[in-house]
Amino acid sequence: MAYRRARSLIAPAARIFKPIDVPNKLLTGPGPCNVPPRILAAGALPQLSHLHPDVWKIMDDITEGVKYVFQTENKWTFAMSGSGHAAMEAACLNLVEPNERVMIANCGMWGKRFTTMVQRAGGDAREIKKPLGEVFSLEDIEEGLKKHKPVLLFITQGESSSGALQPLEGVGELCHKYNCLLLVDSVASLGGTPMFMDEWGIDIMYSGSQKCLSTPPGTAPISLNERAREKVTRRKTPPISFYFDFKELANFWGFDDPPRRYHHTCPTSCFYALREGLAMVAAEGLEASWKRHEEVTAQFHKGLGELGLELFVKNKEHRLNTVTAIDLPKGLDWKVVQKYAMDTYKLEISAGLGPSSGVVGRFGFLGYNANLENVRRVLRALNEGLDVARKEAEKSKL
């Protein structure tokens, strides 16, 4: 093939010739968490084509694993190729048609984010709101359902921007009473707090791989029950996204006859890792995983109290077992604390997110990282970092 030689080639930066160097840090923010050796090893297994039966078997294993952690028997149970945001947007684009009314329970980052998605999809977004750090009662939800008459309710179980845990028992029953589907975001909670998708009447739910499943980001478990599937299959128009089309994905994941028509080139290495993450949760047992996260976070909360720090979520029953938010200490620069923890201990301490930015500091003991040794390490770094921040605050007054 003939081509005309360029006058000069743009040279790459010299650093690109060197092998990649990734520092080892302890990730104790709200996610992702560190990945255990078994799952890291899975990501390095030989690459296979996404159309090989060997990969289909791994996909079948993922379906079974997601059914277990979701506690569901739904046929359409699989994983999106993408982060939790991919599943979030896919749910919106498949379940919401133009001008359809959607009610969003907004008490933080994720309600606001879903409102934006509904609006971009042409839906009629109606919010019910609670202050950051609070949750919705069944009375709040029923009042909204009566007022707005939506086809879909979006609610977040684990609001990672505030550390709040939304009770879900009874919400599905209420939604179905008013002919409304229930969509639940469980990204920050799945595996660390009880979840019973079928028993609680949840119609569609999604999560992410990078938190309590201890898997690298890049895949997002999702499941639809028969009510949600019927809503998808009876759409008047197809979803505006082919990549996120649930009917196409159902075929690709082997739920149709004939199955396995090519849809997209899925991230097979990420699927290997997700399969192993689900297997490790199953080996530990869901109830044991929930208990471990509860006990570890309880010890962390006790330690925070001993340091004189206040939890942002005031109602003990509404605190997540996975992500903790504290009131920022007055008069101190939180960035100083974060920098000290990273520089001294290679340890991540996070700030707020979205509406909680500048309001809280956030910590996470998720999946592989949910153990008491990590709690002790974080509390030690936090205690020392706060002392440094106090000294800097005193200097600035001079």
Number of C-alpha atoms within 10 A of each C-alpha: 2 4 5 5 7 7 6 6 7 7 6 8 7 7 8 8 8 7 7 8 6 6 7 9 13 18 23 24 21 26 26 22 27 21 21 15 9 12 22 18 13 18 20 12 12 9 12 13 13 19 16 9 12 11 18 17 11 17 23 16 20 25 23 20 24 27 22 18 21 26 17 20 16 19 16 25 27 28 27 27 21 18 20 26 21 20 26 26 18 23 27 25 25 23 25 25 24 15 13 16 20 29 28 27 25 25 26 26 18 23 22 17 16 25 23 13 20 26 17 14 20 15 20 19 21 21 19 17 18 14 10 20 23 22 24 20 14 14 11 14 19 16 13 20 23 10 11 16 18 22 21 25 24 24 25 28 21 28 29 29 27 33 31 31 28 21 16 21 16 14 22 22 17 19 23 17 12 14 14 21 25 24 24 22 26 23 29 32 28 26 30 28 23 17 21 15 25 16 12 15 20 27 24 26 25 28 31 34 29 27 30 32 29 29 30 22 19 22 27 24 28 26 27 25 20 13 15 21 20 12 16 23 14 9 13 10 10 15 21 12 12 14 15 20 18 23 19 17 23 19 18 21 22 17 16 15 8 9 12 19 16 13 17 14 10 15 17 20 18 22 24 25 29 34 24 25 29 26 20 19 21 17 11 10 14 21 14 15 20 21 16 20 24 19 15 21 26 13 15 22 20 11 18 17 12 11 13 9 15 16 23 22 22 12 13 10 11 17 25 27 29 32 29 26 29 21 17 20 17 7 10 18 16 21 15 17 24 21 16 22 23 18 11 11 15 16 23 24 25 21 22 20 17 14 15 20 12 13 19 24 27 27 26 31 29 33 30 17 23 24 17 16 10 18 20 14 14 22 17 14 22 20 15 16 22 21 15 17 21 18 12 14 14 12 9 8 6 5
